[in-house]
Amino acid sequence: MTTPHRLVCIGLSHHTAPVAVREQLSLGPDGLAAILDEHTGDGERALLSTCNRFEVYAALPDGSGETLLDCIAERRGVDRDALEPHLYRRDGLDVVRHLARVAAGLDSIVLGEPQILGQVGEALNRSVAHHRAGPYLRALFRTALRAGKRARAETGISRKPLSISSMAVRLARRRLGSLAGLRIAVVGTGEMGRLIVKTLRPDERAHLTLVNRRVEAARAFAGTVGAEAAPLERLPELLASADLLFFATGAPEPLLRVDAVRAAGREERPLTLIDIGLPRNVAPAVAALPNVHLFDLDRLRGEVERSLTERRRSIPAVERIIEEEVERFAQWQREHTVQPVIVDLRRQAEAIRRQELQRALDALPDADEKVREQLQFLSQTLVKKLLHHPTMNLREEALRGEPQPYAHVVRRLFGLTNTDAS
């Protein structure tokens, strides 16, 4: 019988931790890959890191998965004890339910937002690529992805698209009115930055500049939307002339600090800064400067709340889908418990069949090919029919939720060695 694995999740999110705490654990793709490569030990592991959450998923034969979080905190120079008040933990099927809610967009700042589904898929692919995903985490993440896709296809949870990027633009319009004629800069041309630009496009009379560390990437995208492109080194110049700046990069340190804003001479003219980066791209102290209006992810939450009435009507339908998928995972888990027994039983039966068939053929040296084929067919049919009911009954007991005693009895009765250690 397969060694039972314990599914665990340890994490923090916008529900439990402010952005100042979340950004301490923020890791880019290279950092996540390094953690998966460096942390050895038994079990399966995956990391989900977004602007609103950091979560460790593990399937372990024993233990709690805390050591991986300890390793990450040490790598990031974070006080592990200081994280404790912000952490939540899930266990068993609650892990499946939680990740399915995440993938369906029920746990996001923007209810039903689409980006999280891709981020969950990326977390699985990364774990697979670094050989940290076995059957349990593959089944867990595929269950969550299926729940997320069904939620979007079968309910209205994602209709009238909303995202952090669209909410950032909506906030700008609510504060500044029409954006026509304004000088706007978008710093960062990754997925979030591009979504900001696409949402801004109806305001064609605004003067738009795209800023990126790699100016070639900004220039290629700017050409498709009628914008200018600028390298990051031009940020002080743009700061002096812009009315509105969006920040959406994955930079590990703030790109904009108090001294830079002061040097731009903005004391007399209002400046609006909307920062959706994590870690934050704008130092929090900038908000204290006169005529500067800074909004980060936490301050966007109020804007989001005003936009979600219709989507909330879909929550009960999405919850039903999630429970169906959780039960589907539970059935897989129960069947997975007895599958190694069935495999070993069939393997042993096939070995015996081949041995006895060969003994019979050795005793019939004059048997022609037709007789040999008949004996082969007879032996295969006998084995198949003899094993049919035991394997079917074992699977049925697994689905009823109590497979372990039956699996143990089958191993004892047939003298099967427990060769599975996964």
Phi, psi and omega in degrees: 000140183295143178295125182299137175254143179257120176279130177224153173223132174232130181191182172218157182210184179297342176288330189242345187218136175291167183300329180297331177275317183300320184293340179294331181258003182294128180229137174281179182306319181293319179295319178296317179297320180296319179299315181296325180287321187283324188276110181261177179125171181289160174098173181250146184216147174213151181236130176245113182234117177228182180291346183244357183201156168222120185224139174255125175247138181213148171237110191235141175293336173198177179085183189238349182085001182296330185296328179293318177295322176301317180297317181294316180299319179295318181296324182271357181069034183258139176291111184300321181294326180291336178285332192307316182297342185260355187273148168236158182227140176235155185216143174062224183293341175296332175295315180298313181298317181296310182294326176296320177296320178298310183295329180280352179086009179284341185254007184273161172300314177263108183306125177078011183300143190280333188297329187297328180299316177294325180292324175295317177299320178296322179298318177295312182300321179295317179295320177296314183298330181258018172059038178247359181251118174255199185297326183290311180290326175299314180294320179300307184291323178294325175298313180296317179296321178296318178298318180296318180292319178296319181301319181284329181277327189255351181226178179263023186297335182244011179287158187052071192312133175230150175205170176302320180296314180292327176294325178297317179292320179298319177299317179299317181292324180292325181277322188255353185075215178298140178268001181300134177084352180279155175263115187239136174237138174245115183263112183110123181242031171282198185301314183294317179297319179294324177294323175299313181299316180296325178288330179283339191307325177302334177275067189292341182276355175284147176269114189247130176237132178257127185245133179208149177301319174264099187296335179299320180294319178295320182294320181296319180285321181301324180296336181273346184237010178069036180244169172269163177235147180212147175285163182299333181297340180272005182301317178302321179295315179293326179299325182289332187250340187283152173265331188213129176234132171257137177242127183210057179245168176259024182301137182286342180232156179303138176273339184230124181237173185303314185298325180292321179292319177298319181294336180282351177065049183260018184296330186263344185237129184300144177228126178253126180239126178239115188247110177250017178279154172214116000303160183299138180275339180244128180299133183304329182297341179300329183298338182279351182286146180296141177066013176253128180242108185250132178233126176248189184301320181294324180284344176285344186298323179297321177296320180297317184303329183284352190246011195243008185303311183296318182294328181297333179296338181274351187302313180302320179294321178293320178299321178296318177300316181299316180295324176298319181287327175297317178294323177297320177295318180300320177296316177301317183297319180293317178295322180298331180297323184261349184302318178299327178296315180297318179297315181294323179296314179293322179297316179295316180298320180293321179297317179295318180301313181297319181296314182288327176296316180296323178297318179295318180293326177295329179280352180235066185297337182267003182295133179280179185296323181296318179295318179299317178296322179294318178295321177299313180296317181298314182294319179295318180295317179301313181297315181300315183287325179293327183270348187301304183293317177301317181289321178297315180295323179296318177295320179296319178295325177298317180293333177284348173103002181230062185279335190300313180299320180293317179299320179296317180296317180299317180297319180293314183297320186260003177065039183275135176276135178283094183268351184270126179241012184276000000 
